[in-house]
Amino acid sequence: MTIGLAHLLTLAAMLFGIGMYGALSRKNAVHVMMSLELMANAVNINLVALSRFLTPDALTGQFFSVFSMVVSAAEIGLGLALVLAIYRRRRTVELDAIDELRG
């Protein structure tokens, strides 16, 4: 059995769905960030799979995927710094208890 485009797109859709459920249903900021990372990985799977099966000679999907990973790493670093700063001040990472950033 060979793994085709439909298999990879199904895997990415399932990962994105799990990540979206986790981001919308969790109250802990660290869990929400992990869910966002899962969603970003699903997008990277889509980029690489579509590039591999639609244009196998070009590496555009792989380049966009690497760029997406770099941006995602910067996002997670900044998000973790914000969560640590809020934890030091409030002693909680529950999203319902954090109202400092409200306008």
C-alpha positions in Angstrom: 0.0 0.0 0.0 1.4 3.4 -1.0 0.7 6.6 0.9 -1.0 9.0 -1.5 -2.0 12.6 -1.3 -5.5 11.8 0.1 -3.9 10.0 3.1 -1.6 13.0 3.9 -4.4 15.5 3.5 -6.6 13.4 5.8 -3.8 13.2 8.4 -3.3 17.0 8.2 -7.1 17.6 8.5 -7.3 15.3 11.6 -4.3 17.0 13.2 -5.8 20.5 12.5 -9.1 19.4 13.9 -7.5 18.1 17.1 -5.5 21.3 17.4 -8.6 23.4 16.9 -10.6 21.5 19.5 -7.7 21.8 22.0 -7.3 25.5 21.3 -11.0 26.3 21.8 -11.7 24.0 24.7 -8.7 24.3 27.0 -8.4 26.9 29.8 -4.6 26.5 30.3 -2.4 28.8 28.2 0.3 26.2 27.8 -2.2 23.7 26.4 -3.6 26.3 24.0 -0.1 27.1 22.7 0.5 23.3 22.2 -2.7 23.1 20.2 -1.7 26.0 18.1 1.6 24.3 17.4 -0.3 21.2 16.4 -2.3 23.2 13.9 0.9 24.8 12.5 2.3 21.3 12.0 -0.8 20.3 10.1 -0.3 23.2 7.8 3.3 22.2 7.2 2.2 18.6 6.3 -0.2 20.1 3.8 2.5 22.3 2.3 5.0 19.5 1.9 2.4 17.0 0.6 0.9 19.3 -2.0 4.4 20.3 -3.2 5.5 16.7 -3.4 2.4 15.5 -5.4 1.5 18.5 -7.5 5.0 19.9 -8.4 7.6 17.3 -7.6 10.4 19.1 -9.3 10.0 22.4 -7.4 10.7 22.7 -3.7 8.4 25.6 -3.0 6.3 23.7 -0.5 9.4 22.7 1.5 10.7 26.2 1.5 7.4 27.6 2.7 7.3 24.9 5.3 10.7 25.8 6.7 9.7 29.4 6.7 6.6 28.5 8.6 8.6 26.5 11.2 10.9 29.5 11.8 7.9 31.9 12.3 6.2 29.3 14.5 9.3 28.9 16.7 9.5 32.7 17.1 5.8 32.8 18.0 6.1 30.0 20.6 9.1 31.7 22.1 7.3 35.0 22.5 4.1 33.2 23.7 6.0 31.3 26.3 7.7 34.5 27.5 4.3 36.1 27.9 2.9 33.1 29.8 5.9 33.1 32.2 5.6 36.9 32.8 1.9 36.5 33.5 2.5 33.5 35.8 5.1 35.5 37.8 2.6 38.3 38.4 -0.7 36.3 38.8 0.5 32.8 39.8 -1.8 31.2 37.3 -1.9 30.3 33.6 -5.6 29.8 33.4 -7.0 32.0 30.6 -10.2 32.8 32.4 -8.3 34.3 35.3 -6.1 36.6 33.2 -7.6 39.9 32.5 -4.5 42.1 32.3 -4.5 42.4 28.5 -8.1 43.4 28.3 -8.6 46.9 26.9 
